[in-house]
């Protein structure tokens, strides 16, 4: 009896309080989160790109400070979800992310790239700048072909356009042949006493420059081949999502096969009830 009174007199071990009276939840609710976490590789690549730009700014701009700690922490969480036993930097290096984002590599593991080493990300950006140069030069020539006063600069502009196409290497060889076809003719006209192109030459120049712009606007596969390692990561994730969706569709018919048994049970119950009612009306005892 005394022991019971002692227990009742003691303070409760836990003080219960409604959740709405607390300023912040003590336990993080995860009811809406999946049981099996899946890493979004697109988020990982985007975070790596943003962090690389921030790290480059911190290194090159005097007085700049790195202010992306939250994104860096999120990137490390995604890496641990992929490989819990590895360091986040080792995971990113194994995925090939550091090859595209060298400043992120220097931030996370202190790896400094040598001056003679060209990173894959820098090579891709250089290639994109060449594509943009082709578009800009093509647009300028397309417009200048309609202005006779600007025809005297056509040969020089065509030479710059040809140089940009040549730096894009073998993929633009058919277009370079078009430019070569009448370059000497245009050069001779612009170096003469009346540097004005005939109407048919101006029309041809517009057609060639339009082909250059359309080639870049079509986003051909060779323009993004330098992103092949990152594209493999993203395509692998898309393939996994597609397979999961197909597996879910295949499982649906198996779940529907068990449903037709319910109406049969209902019919049997209704028949038994009707038999009992008929027996009661006839005055016979139910079996």
RODO-2510 file (C-alpha; in nm, 4 decimals, decimal comma):
residues 287
     n   res          X          Y          Z
     1     x     0,0000     0,0000     0,0000
     2     x     0,2770     0,2406     0,0931
     3     x     0,4623     0,1601    -0,2285
     4     x     0,1502     0,2324    -0,4317
     5     x     0,1025     0,5709    -0,2610
     6     x     0,4688     0,6530    -0,3229
     7     x     0,4338     0,5802    -0,6944
     8     x     0,1195     0,7918    -0,7196
     9     x     0,2892     1,0795    -0,5398
    10     x     0,5838     1,0878    -0,7802
    11     x     0,5792     1,3208    -1,0801
    12     x     0,4915     1,1616    -1,4153
    13     x     0,7814     1,0614    -1,6337
    14     x     0,6422     1,2421    -1,9393
    15     x     0,4337     1,5587    -1,9475
    16     x     0,1856     1,5309    -2,2324
    17     x     0,0998     1,8513    -2,4140
    18     x    -0,1011     1,9109    -2,7314
    19     x     0,1171     1,9694    -3,0354
    20     x    -0,0571     2,2927    -3,1323
    21     x     0,0571     2,4553    -2,8059
    22     x     0,4256     2,4044    -2,8843
    23     x     0,6309     2,6612    -3,0715
    24     x     0,8012     2,3962    -3,2834
    25     x     0,7490     2,0214    -3,3216
    26     x     0,9880     1,8081    -3,1215
    27     x     0,9768     1,5311    -3,3798
    28     x     1,0040     1,6028    -3,7498
    29     x     0,6943     1,4648    -3,9263
    30     x     0,7799     1,2307    -4,2117
    31     x     0,4339     1,0928    -4,2923
    32     x     0,4444     1,2275    -4,6483
    33     x     0,7971     1,1051    -4,7222
    34     x     0,8580     0,7717    -4,8984
    35     x     0,9952     0,4816    -4,6984
    36     x     1,2701     0,4220    -4,9543
    37     x     1,4568     0,7405    -5,0388
    38     x     1,5573     0,7907    -5,4024
    39     x     1,8201     1,0442    -5,5017
    40     x     1,7173     1,2988    -5,7631
    41     x     2,0257     1,3207    -5,9834
    42     x     1,8965     1,6361    -6,1482
    43     x     1,8926     1,8080    -5,8114
    44     x     2,2441     1,6828    -5,7406
    45     x     2,3798     1,8178    -6,0702
    46     x     2,2038     2,1536    -6,0276
    47     x     2,3384     2,1926    -5,6752
    48     x     2,6874     2,1124    -5,7975
    49     x     2,6610     2,3790    -6,0692
    50     x     2,5394     2,6490    -5,8291
    51     x     2,8066     2,5643    -5,5732
    52     x     3,0786     2,5660    -5,8379
    53     x     2,9816     2,9187    -5,9462
    54     x     2,9721     3,0350    -5,5836
    55     x     3,3121     2,8796    -5,5120
    56     x     3,4630     3,0397    -5,8227
    57     x     3,3299     3,3800    -5,7194
    58     x     3,4720     3,3356    -5,3700
    59     x     3,8137     3,2559    -5,5149
    60     x     3,8312     3,5263    -5,7821
    61     x     3,6412     3,8211    -5,6337
    62     x     3,8286     4,0078    -5,3655
    63     x     3,6379     4,0222    -5,0372
    64     x     3,3737     3,7710    -5,1494
    65     x     3,2547     3,5111    -4,9004
    66     x     3,1032     3,1706    -4,9576
    67     x     2,7366     3,1876    -4,8539
    68     x     2,5971     2,8593    -4,9875
    69     x     2,6406     2,6415    -4,6798
    70     x     2,2810     2,5166    -4,6908
    71     x     2,3108     2,4006    -5,0514
    72     x     2,6451     2,2385    -4,9722
    73     x     2,4869     2,0524    -4,6801
    74     x     2,2024     1,9360    -4,9049
    75     x     2,4528     1,8109    -5,1624
    76     x     2,6346     1,6121    -4,8942
    77     x     2,3042     1,4583    -4,7829
    78     x     2,2319     1,3409    -5,1375
    79     x     2,5812     1,1926    -5,1635
    80     x     2,5366     1,0000    -4,8375
    81     x     2,2060     0,8644    -4,9643
    82     x     2,3871     0,7295    -5,2702
    83     x     2,6864     0,5873    -5,0834
    84     x     2,6504     0,5946    -4,7028
    85     x     2,9962     0,4439    -4,6468
    86     x     3,1831     0,7003    -4,8584
    87     x     3,2711     1,0618    -4,8111
    88     x     3,0597     1,3008    -5,0215
    89     x     3,3697     1,4188    -5,2073
    90     x     3,4617     1,0617    -5,3009
    91     x     3,1091     1,0002    -5,4289
    92     x     3,1137     1,3105    -5,6486
    93     x     3,4564     1,2179    -5,7815
    94     x     3,3375     0,8666    -5,8665
    95     x     3,0337     1,0065    -6,0494
    96     x     3,2576     1,2366    -6,2545
    97     x     3,0950     1,5537    -6,1214
    98     x     3,4269     1,7075    -6,0197
    99     x     3,5440     1,6883    -6,3822
   100     x     3,2789     1,9460    -6,4715
   101     x     3,2926     2,1565    -6,1562
   102     x     3,6583     2,2047    -6,0532
   103     x     3,5902     2,4866    -5,8070
   104     x     3,3489     2,2613    -5,6213
   105     x     3,6263     2,0014    -5,6050
   106     x     3,8636     2,2590    -5,4594
   107     x     3,5994     2,3609    -5,2069
   108     x     3,5208     2,0099    -5,0848
   109     x     3,8576     1,8367    -5,0966
   110     x     4,1136     2,1077    -5,1623
   111     x     4,2064     1,9669    -5,5035
   112     x     4,3657     2,2348    -5,7199
   113     x     4,3702     2,1878    -6,0967
   114     x     4,6935     2,2557    -6,2773
   115     x     4,7141     2,5441    -6,5278
   116     x     4,7604     2,3052    -6,8210
   117     x     4,4641     2,0827    -6,7388
   118     x     4,1350     2,1603    -6,9150
   119     x     3,8241     2,0489    -6,7345
   120     x     3,5303     1,8966    -6,9173
   121     x     3,2952     2,1683    -6,7954
   122     x     3,5233     2,4460    -6,9180
   123     x     3,5600     2,2727    -7,2549
   124     x     3,1832     2,2535    -7,2911
   125     x     3,1370     2,6227    -7,2070
   126     x     3,4059     2,7121    -7,4607
   127     x     3,2236     2,5104    -7,7230
   128     x     2,8929     2,6791    -7,6389
   129     x     3,0586     3,0199    -7,6810
   130     x     3,1675     2,9130    -8,0303
   131     x     2,8111     2,8117    -8,1124
   132     x     2,6901     3,1493    -7,9911
   133     x     2,9546     3,3216    -8,2025
   134     x     2,8282     3,1399    -8,5125
   135     x     2,4738     3,2570    -8,4396
   136     x     2,5788     3,6176    -8,3795
   137     x     2,7986     3,6379    -8,6904
   138     x     2,5307     3,4701    -8,9007
   139     x     2,2660     3,7138    -8,7772
   140     x     2,4899     4,0132    -8,8456
   141     x     2,5655     3,8970    -9,1993
   142     x     2,1987     3,8178    -9,2642
   143     x     2,0996     4,1745    -9,1763
   144     x     2,3960     4,3422    -9,3487
   145     x     2,3148     4,1639    -9,6745
   146     x     2,0133     4,3956    -9,7070
   147     x     2,2188     4,7139    -9,6499
   148     x     2,4436     4,8052    -9,9472
   149     x     2,6541     5,0375    -9,7320
   150     x     2,7639     4,7380    -9,5214
   151     x     2,8606     4,5130    -9,8128
   152     x     3,2220     4,6294    -9,8032
   153     x     3,2640     4,4443    -9,4707
   154     x     3,1082     4,1208    -9,5978
   155     x     3,4348     3,9426    -9,6861
   156     x     3,5846     4,0095    -9,3436
   157     x     3,2665     3,8950    -9,1683
   158     x     3,2477     3,5800    -9,3798
   159     x     3,6088     3,5009    -9,2862
   160     x     3,5227     3,5321    -8,9161
   161     x     3,2153     3,3125    -8,9616
   162     x     3,4223     3,0512    -9,1445
   163     x     3,6819     3,0555    -8,8673
   164     x     3,4119     2,9958    -8,6041
   165     x     3,2683     2,7085    -8,8082
   166     x     3,6141     2,5593    -8,8500
   167     x     3,6750     2,5665    -8,4732
   168     x     3,3592     2,3603    -8,4286
   169     x     3,5473     2,0857    -8,6171
   170     x     3,4085     1,8234    -8,8548
   171     x     3,0376     1,8535    -8,7769
   172     x     3,0010     2,1747    -8,9804
   173     x     3,1964     2,0641    -9,2866
   174     x     2,8940     2,0792    -9,5253
   175     x     2,8228     2,4383    -9,4190
   176     x     3,1873     2,5368    -9,4617
   177     x     3,1756     2,4093    -9,8178
   178     x     2,8816     2,6410    -9,8856
   179     x     3,0767     2,9364    -9,7500
   180     x     3,3850     2,8464    -9,9541
   181     x     3,1836     2,8254   -10,2762
   182     x     3,1516     3,2021   -10,3330
   183     x     3,3950     3,3548   -10,0851
   184     x     3,6521     3,4500   -10,3505
   185     x     3,3802     3,6102   -10,5616
   186     x     3,2524     3,8206   -10,2702
   187     x     3,6061     3,9166   -10,1697
   188     x     3,6793     4,0401   -10,5206
   189     x     3,3626     4,2521   -10,5256
   190     x     3,4228     4,4106   -10,1852
   191     x     3,7838     4,4987   -10,2729
   192     x     3,6815     4,6672   -10,5990
   193     x     3,5819     5,0245   -10,6689
   194     x     3,2095     4,9587   -10,6081
   195     x     3,1824     4,7256   -10,3045
   196     x     2,8152     4,6447   -10,3536
   197     x     2,6931     4,2875   -10,3861
   198     x     2,4490     4,1957   -10,6647
   199     x     2,0968     4,0961   -10,5559
   200     x     2,1551     3,7263   -10,6244
   201     x     2,4752     3,7292   -10,4152
   202     x     2,2981     3,9059   -10,1288
   203     x     2,0193     3,6472   -10,1432
   204     x     2,2750     3,3640   -10,1416
   205     x     2,4513     3,5185    -9,8412
   206     x     2,1228     3,5320    -9,6515
   207     x     2,0517     3,1688    -9,7306
   208     x     2,3934     3,0530    -9,6080
   209     x     2,3778     3,2522    -9,2850
   210     x     2,0241     3,1262    -9,2240
   211     x     2,1518     2,7693    -9,2536
   212     x     2,4196     2,8482    -8,9930
   213     x     2,1658     2,9831    -8,7464
   214     x     1,9246     2,6961    -8,8004
   215     x     2,2024     2,4423    -8,7465
   216     x     2,2736     2,5798    -8,3995
   217     x     1,9054     2,6330    -8,3148
   218     x     1,8350     2,2651    -8,3883
   219     x     2,0596     2,1647    -8,0930
   220     x     2,2364     1,8778    -8,2720
   221     x     2,3733     1,5895    -8,0708
   222     x     2,7364     1,6770    -8,1377
   223     x     2,6900     2,0120    -7,9630
   224     x     2,6378     1,8369    -7,6295
   225     x     2,8736     1,5410    -7,6597
   226     x     3,1052     1,7039    -7,4042
   227     x     2,8283     1,6595    -7,1486
   228     x     2,8179     1,2834    -7,2052
   229     x     2,9238     1,1825    -6,8486
   230     x     2,6556     1,3976    -6,6857
   231     x     2,3967     1,2944    -6,9429
   232     x     2,4612     0,9291    -6,8594
   233     x     2,3751     1,0026    -6,4954
   234     x     2,0524     1,1784    -6,5875
   235     x     1,9491     0,9176    -6,8458
   236     x     2,0151     0,6351    -6,5998
   237     x     1,7779     0,7986    -6,3517
   238     x     1,5117     0,8501    -6,6186
   239     x     1,5417     0,4844    -6,7211
   240     x     1,5015     0,3753    -6,3586
   241     x     1,1877     0,5860    -6,3187
   242     x     1,0449     0,4386    -6,6397
   243     x     1,1095     0,0834    -6,5198
   244     x     0,9446     0,1567    -6,1852
   245     x     0,6416     0,2946    -6,3653
   246     x     0,6190    -0,0130    -6,5881
   247     x     0,6482    -0,2446    -6,2874
   248     x     0,3649    -0,0593    -6,1178
   249     x     0,1446    -0,1003    -6,4252
   250     x     0,2217    -0,4713    -6,4445
   251     x     0,1245    -0,5247    -6,0830
   252     x    -0,2190    -0,3674    -6,1192
   253     x    -0,3879    -0,6631    -6,2980
   254     x    -0,2751    -0,8998    -6,0211
   255     x    -0,4415    -0,6782    -5,7640
   256     x    -0,7688    -0,6740    -5,9554
   257     x    -0,8057    -1,0528    -5,9771
   258     x    -0,9095    -1,0862    -5,6112
   259     x    -1,2022    -0,8443    -5,6432
   260     x    -1,4632    -1,0613    -5,8282
   261     x    -1,4967    -1,2967    -5,5274
   262     x    -1,6922    -1,0369    -5,3296
   263     x    -2,0119    -1,0324    -5,5419
   264     x    -2,0332    -1,4149    -5,5297
   265     x    -2,0305    -1,4084    -5,1495
   266     x    -2,3018    -1,1450    -5,1506
   267     x    -2,5174    -1,3576    -5,3828
   268     x    -2,4787    -1,6629    -5,1578
   269     x    -2,5808    -1,4607    -4,8533
   270     x    -2,8859    -1,3248    -5,0345
   271     x    -2,9912    -1,6758    -5,1434
   272     x    -2,9610    -1,8059    -4,7852
   273     x    -3,1716    -1,5173    -4,6555
   274     x    -3,4419    -1,5824    -4,9169
   275     x    -3,4547    -1,9534    -4,8274
   276     x    -3,4922    -1,8707    -4,4569
   277     x    -3,7759    -1,6293    -4,5306
   278     x    -3,9585    -1,8846    -4,7445
   279     x    -3,9237    -2,1499    -4,4712
   280     x    -4,0592    -1,9111    -4,2076
   281     x    -4,3586    -1,8261    -4,4248
   282     x    -4,4354    -2,1946    -4,4793
   283     x    -4,4135    -2,2607    -4,1061
   284     x    -4,1220    -2,4936    -4,1378
   285     x    -3,8346    -2,4748    -3,8887
   286     x    -3,5126    -2,3433    -4,0374
   287     x    -3,2324    -2,5948    -4,0619
***
